[in-house]
Amino acid sequence: MKELVEVIAKALVDDPSGVVVTEKTEGKTTVIELHVSDADMGKVIGKQGRIAKAIRSVVKAAAAKEDKKVVVDIAQ
């Protein structure tokens, strides 16, 4: 899942080297944190959060195939 978020985020931003994705497992839930530069934050979130919601939906669908629960956090 980490790689999926990383590929999507790098395709969206102007500075792909500023994309950092970390993965933490907390019990049965996996938390994926996406860090991008401040200049690219708007591109990852999108108008009214639509792109962020789309990223979360894609990851959730991929996780459902593997019977996992994944949460995507977009952090600064």
C-alpha positions in Angstrom: 0.0 0.0 0.0 2.9 2.3 0.8 4.2 2.1 -2.8 0.7 2.8 -4.2 0.4 6.0 -2.2 3.9 7.0 -3.2 3.3 6.5 -6.9 0.1 8.5 -6.9 1.5 11.4 -4.8 4.7 11.7 -7.0 2.5 11.9 -10.1 0.5 14.8 -8.6 3.3 17.1 -7.2 5.8 19.4 -8.9 8.6 18.2 -6.6 8.6 14.3 -6.4 11.7 14.3 -4.3 9.8 16.0 -1.5 7.3 13.1 -1.2 7.8 10.9 1.9 5.6 8.0 2.8 5.8 6.2 6.1 3.8 3.1 7.1 2.9 2.2 10.7 1.0 -0.8 11.9 -1.3 -0.3 14.9 -3.0 -3.5 15.8 -5.1 -4.6 12.8 -4.9 -1.1 11.2 -2.1 0.2 9.0 -1.6 3.9 9.0 0.1 5.4 6.0 1.4 9.0 6.4 2.0 11.1 3.3 4.3 14.1 3.7 4.8 16.6 0.8 6.3 20.0 0.6 4.1 23.0 1.6 4.0 24.2 -2.0 2.5 20.9 -3.2 0.1 20.4 -0.3 -2.8 21.9 -2.3 -2.2 19.6 -5.2 -2.4 16.5 -3.0 -5.5 17.7 -1.2 -7.4 19.2 -4.2 -10.4 21.4 -4.2 -12.6 20.6 -1.3 -10.5 17.6 -0.5 -11.5 15.7 -3.6 -8.1 14.4 -4.6 -7.3 13.3 -1.0 -10.6 11.5 -0.9 -9.9 9.8 -4.2 -6.4 8.6 -2.9 -8.1 7.2 0.2 -10.7 5.4 -1.9 -8.2 3.8 -4.1 -6.1 2.6 -1.2 -9.2 1.4 0.7 -10.2 -0.7 -2.4 -6.7 -2.2 -2.7 -6.6 -3.0 1.0 -10.1 -4.6 0.9 -8.7 -7.1 -1.7 -6.1 -8.2 0.9 -8.6 -8.1 3.9 -6.7 -5.2 5.5 -7.7 -1.9 7.0 -5.6 1.0 5.9 -5.9 4.7 6.9 -4.2 7.4 4.8 -3.1 10.6 6.7 -1.8 13.6 4.8 0.6 15.5 7.1 2.8 18.5 6.7 
